[in-house]
């Protein structure tokens, strides 16, 4: 006879799956920064207002932080640390997006997509980064108080499928008819 899963067990399993998803997104993002270094240098200059002389260092540091967080999220014993680093990464990106919107710089490229199309900043980017920050916070908090389960192959495959959906949603949200009703 099997017992019904407990709420803490369900939350822990969800946190492990979210950790795998966060790891995949962060790894892809870090690799994107390294593959498109020149483009990302311009992005950090215009979007984050990093001086030109420091842009290469900023891109390298962001890529290293993202990939380090990804690896830590995949490790059961270091998941909470990876989660807190992810909270800092996503929270920083969220604050930079909000700053650009408040400053009236909606047309600046945040480098937030894996594609090459520039999209105006708005409610979607704010919501996306808010959700990513919240996911990372849940992973960090749950992993800090529970003995973390290891990430298994099926969870990595599910995370890759979620990454494909994430990228597809990003493309759908860039369609002009949807953009005309933006809240921010």
TORKOL-4160 file (C-alpha; in steps of 0.2 Angstrom, whole numbers, padded with zeros to 4 digits, m for minus):
184
<pt num="1" X="0000" Y="0000" Z="0000"/>
<pt num="2" X="0007" Y="0017" Z="m0005"/>
<pt num="3" X="0004" Y="0033" Z="0005"/>
<pt num="4" X="m0001" Y="0049" Z="m0002"/>
<pt num="5" X="0013" Y="0062" Z="m0005"/>
<pt num="6" X="0014" Y="0075" Z="0008"/>
<pt num="7" X="0013" Y="0093" Z="0005"/>
<pt num="8" X="0032" Y="0096" Z="0010"/>
<pt num="9" X="0037" Y="0082" Z="m0002"/>
<pt num="10" X="0027" Y="0089" Z="m0016"/>
<pt num="11" X="0035" Y="0107" Z="m0013"/>
<pt num="12" X="0052" Y="0099" Z="m0012"/>
<pt num="13" X="0049" Y="0090" Z="m0029"/>
<pt num="14" X="0043" Y="0106" Z="m0037"/>
<pt num="15" X="0058" Y="0115" Z="m0030"/>
<pt num="16" X="0070" Y="0102" Z="m0038"/>
<pt num="17" X="0061" Y="0103" Z="m0055"/>
<pt num="18" X="0062" Y="0122" Z="m0054"/>
<pt num="19" X="0080" Y="0121" Z="m0049"/>
<pt num="20" X="0083" Y="0111" Z="m0065"/>
<pt num="21" X="0073" Y="0124" Z="m0076"/>
<pt num="22" X="0083" Y="0138" Z="m0068"/>
<pt num="23" X="0099" Y="0129" Z="m0071"/>
<pt num="24" X="0095" Y="0126" Z="m0089"/>
<pt num="25" X="0090" Y="0145" Z="m0092"/>
<pt num="26" X="0105" Y="0151" Z="m0083"/>
<pt num="27" X="0117" Y="0140" Z="m0092"/>
<pt num="28" X="0109" Y="0145" Z="m0109"/>
<pt num="29" X="0110" Y="0163" Z="m0104"/>
<pt num="30" X="0128" Y="0162" Z="m0099"/>
<pt num="31" X="0133" Y="0153" Z="m0115"/>
<pt num="32" X="0123" Y="0166" Z="m0125"/>
<pt num="33" X="0133" Y="0180" Z="m0117"/>
<pt num="34" X="0150" Y="0171" Z="m0121"/>
<pt num="35" X="0145" Y="0166" Z="m0139"/>
<pt num="36" X="0138" Y="0184" Z="m0143"/>
<pt num="37" X="0151" Y="0194" Z="m0133"/>
<pt num="38" X="0153" Y="0209" Z="m0144"/>
<pt num="39" X="0134" Y="0211" Z="m0145"/>
<pt num="40" X="0132" Y="0209" Z="m0126"/>
<pt num="41" X="0146" Y="0222" Z="m0123"/>
<pt num="42" X="0135" Y="0235" Z="m0132"/>
<pt num="43" X="0120" Y="0229" Z="m0122"/>
<pt num="44" X="0128" Y="0231" Z="m0106"/>
<pt num="45" X="0134" Y="0248" Z="m0111"/>
<pt num="46" X="0117" Y="0254" Z="m0117"/>
<pt num="47" X="0105" Y="0244" Z="m0105"/>
<pt num="48" X="0115" Y="0243" Z="m0089"/>
<pt num="49" X="0125" Y="0259" Z="m0092"/>
<pt num="50" X="0141" Y="0251" Z="m0089"/>
<pt num="51" X="0156" Y="0261" Z="m0096"/>
<pt num="52" X="0164" Y="0255" Z="m0112"/>
<pt num="53" X="0180" Y="0250" Z="m0104"/>
<pt num="54" X="0171" Y="0239" Z="m0091"/>
<pt num="55" X="0159" Y="0231" Z="m0103"/>
<pt num="56" X="0170" Y="0216" Z="m0107"/>
<pt num="57" X="0172" Y="0212" Z="m0089"/>
<pt num="58" X="0154" Y="0215" Z="m0085"/>
<pt num="59" X="0149" Y="0202" Z="m0098"/>
<pt num="60" X="0161" Y="0189" Z="m0092"/>
<pt num="61" X="0156" Y="0192" Z="m0074"/>
<pt num="62" X="0138" Y="0190" Z="m0079"/>
<pt num="63" X="0141" Y="0174" Z="m0089"/>
<pt num="64" X="0152" Y="0167" Z="m0075"/>
<pt num="65" X="0139" Y="0171" Z="m0062"/>
<pt num="66" X="0125" Y="0163" Z="m0072"/>
<pt num="67" X="0134" Y="0147" Z="m0076"/>
<pt num="68" X="0140" Y="0145" Z="m0058"/>
<pt num="69" X="0123" Y="0147" Z="m0052"/>
<pt num="70" X="0117" Y="0134" Z="m0064"/>
<pt num="71" X="0130" Y="0121" Z="m0059"/>
<pt num="72" X="0126" Y="0125" Z="m0040"/>
<pt num="73" X="0107" Y="0123" Z="m0044"/>
<pt num="74" X="0110" Y="0105" Z="m0051"/>
<pt num="75" X="0120" Y="0100" Z="m0035"/>
<pt num="76" X="0109" Y="0094" Z="m0021"/>
<pt num="77" X="0121" Y="0100" Z="m0008"/>
<pt num="78" X="0124" Y="0117" Z="m0015"/>
<pt num="79" X="0106" Y="0121" Z="m0022"/>
<pt num="80" X="0102" Y="0134" Z="m0009"/>
<pt num="81" X="0117" Y="0144" Z="m0013"/>
<pt num="82" X="0114" Y="0142" Z="m0032"/>
<pt num="83" X="0096" Y="0148" Z="m0028"/>
<pt num="84" X="0101" Y="0163" Z="m0019"/>
<pt num="85" X="0114" Y="0168" Z="m0033"/>
<pt num="86" X="0099" Y="0166" Z="m0045"/>
<pt num="87" X="0088" Y="0177" Z="m0035"/>
<pt num="88" X="0102" Y="0190" Z="m0036"/>
<pt num="89" X="0104" Y="0188" Z="m0054"/>
<pt num="90" X="0086" Y="0189" Z="m0059"/>
<pt num="91" X="0082" Y="0202" Z="m0046"/>
<pt num="92" X="0096" Y="0213" Z="m0053"/>
<pt num="93" X="0090" Y="0211" Z="m0071"/>
<pt num="94" X="0072" Y="0215" Z="m0065"/>
<pt num="95" X="0078" Y="0231" Z="m0057"/>
<pt num="96" X="0088" Y="0236" Z="m0072"/>
<pt num="97" X="0073" Y="0233" Z="m0083"/>
<pt num="98" X="0062" Y="0244" Z="m0071"/>
<pt num="99" X="0075" Y="0258" Z="m0071"/>
<pt num="100" X="0076" Y="0258" Z="m0090"/>
<pt num="101" X="0057" Y="0259" Z="m0091"/>
<pt num="102" X="0056" Y="0273" Z="m0078"/>
<pt num="103" X="0069" Y="0283" Z="m0087"/>
<pt num="104" X="0059" Y="0281" Z="m0103"/>
<pt num="105" X="0072" Y="0270" Z="m0112"/>
<pt num="106" X="0059" Y="0256" Z="m0117"/>
<pt num="107" X="0068" Y="0254" Z="m0134"/>
<pt num="108" X="0085" Y="0249" Z="m0126"/>
<pt num="109" X="0089" Y="0231" Z="m0129"/>
<pt num="110" X="0090" Y="0222" Z="m0112"/>
<pt num="111" X="0098" Y="0206" Z="m0120"/>
<pt num="112" X="0085" Y="0196" Z="m0112"/>
<pt num="113" X="0081" Y="0185" Z="m0127"/>
<pt num="114" X="0091" Y="0172" Z="m0136"/>
<pt num="115" X="0086" Y="0179" Z="m0152"/>
<pt num="116" X="0093" Y="0194" Z="m0161"/>
<pt num="117" X="0077" Y="0205" Z="m0162"/>
<pt num="118" X="0076" Y="0220" Z="m0152"/>
<pt num="119" X="0060" Y="0222" Z="m0142"/>
<pt num="120" X="0053" Y="0237" Z="m0132"/>
<pt num="121" X="0053" Y="0234" Z="m0113"/>
<pt num="122" X="0036" Y="0233" Z="m0105"/>
<pt num="123" X="0025" Y="0222" Z="m0094"/>
<pt num="124" X="0031" Y="0206" Z="m0101"/>
<pt num="125" X="0049" Y="0208" Z="m0097"/>
<pt num="126" X="0044" Y="0214" Z="m0079"/>
<pt num="127" X="0033" Y="0199" Z="m0076"/>
<pt num="128" X="0045" Y="0187" Z="m0084"/>
<pt num="129" X="0059" Y="0192" Z="m0073"/>
<pt num="130" X="0048" Y="0194" Z="m0058"/>
<pt num="131" X="0042" Y="0176" Z="m0060"/>
<pt num="132" X="0060" Y="0170" Z="m0063"/>
<pt num="133" X="0065" Y="0179" Z="m0047"/>
<pt num="134" X="0051" Y="0171" Z="m0037"/>
<pt num="135" X="0055" Y="0154" Z="m0044"/>
<pt num="136" X="0073" Y="0156" Z="m0038"/>
<pt num="137" X="0067" Y="0162" Z="m0021"/>
<pt num="138" X="0057" Y="0146" Z="m0019"/>
<pt num="139" X="0071" Y="0135" Z="m0024"/>
<pt num="140" X="0083" Y="0144" Z="m0012"/>
<pt num="141" X="0071" Y="0144" Z="0003"/>
<pt num="142" X="0065" Y="0126" Z="0001"/>
<pt num="143" X="0083" Y="0120" Z="m0002"/>
<pt num="144" X="0089" Y="0129" Z="0013"/>
<pt num="145" X="0077" Y="0120" Z="0025"/>
<pt num="146" X="0076" Y="0102" Z="0017"/>
<pt num="147" X="0088" Y="0089" Z="0012"/>
<pt num="148" X="0088" Y="0092" Z="m0006"/>
<pt num="149" X="0084" Y="0078" Z="m0019"/>
<pt num="150" X="0096" Y="0076" Z="m0033"/>
<pt num="151" X="0091" Y="0082" Z="m0050"/>
<pt num="152" X="0088" Y="0066" Z="m0061"/>
<pt num="153" X="0089" Y="0065" Z="m0080"/>
<pt num="154" X="0070" Y="0066" Z="m0082"/>
<pt num="155" X="0070" Y="0083" Z="m0073"/>
<pt num="156" X="0083" Y="0089" Z="m0085"/>
<pt num="157" X="0073" Y="0083" Z="m0100"/>
<pt num="158" X="0058" Y="0092" Z="m0093"/>
<pt num="159" X="0068" Y="0108" Z="m0090"/>
<pt num="160" X="0074" Y="0108" Z="m0108"/>
<pt num="161" X="0056" Y="0106" Z="m0113"/>
<pt num="162" X="0051" Y="0121" Z="m0102"/>
<pt num="163" X="0065" Y="0131" Z="m0110"/>
<pt num="164" X="0058" Y="0128" Z="m0127"/>
<pt num="165" X="0041" Y="0134" Z="m0121"/>
<pt num="166" X="0050" Y="0149" Z="m0112"/>
<pt num="167" X="0058" Y="0153" Z="m0129"/>
<pt num="168" X="0042" Y="0151" Z="m0138"/>
<pt num="169" X="0032" Y="0162" Z="m0126"/>
<pt num="170" X="0046" Y="0175" Z="m0128"/>
<pt num="171" X="0043" Y="0175" Z="m0147"/>
<pt num="172" X="0024" Y="0175" Z="m0145"/>
<pt num="173" X="0025" Y="0190" Z="m0133"/>
<pt num="174" X="0036" Y="0200" Z="m0146"/>
<pt num="175" X="0022" Y="0200" Z="m0159"/>
<pt num="176" X="0016" Y="0217" Z="m0163"/>
<pt num="177" X="m0003" Y="0215" Z="m0160"/>
<pt num="178" X="0001" Y="0209" Z="m0142"/>
<pt num="179" X="0014" Y="0223" Z="m0139"/>
<pt num="180" X="0001" Y="0236" Z="m0143"/>
<pt num="181" X="m0009" Y="0232" Z="m0127"/>
<pt num="182" X="0006" Y="0233" Z="m0115"/>
<pt num="183" X="0003" Y="0239" Z="m0098"/>
<pt num="184" X="0019" Y="0247" Z="m0094"/>
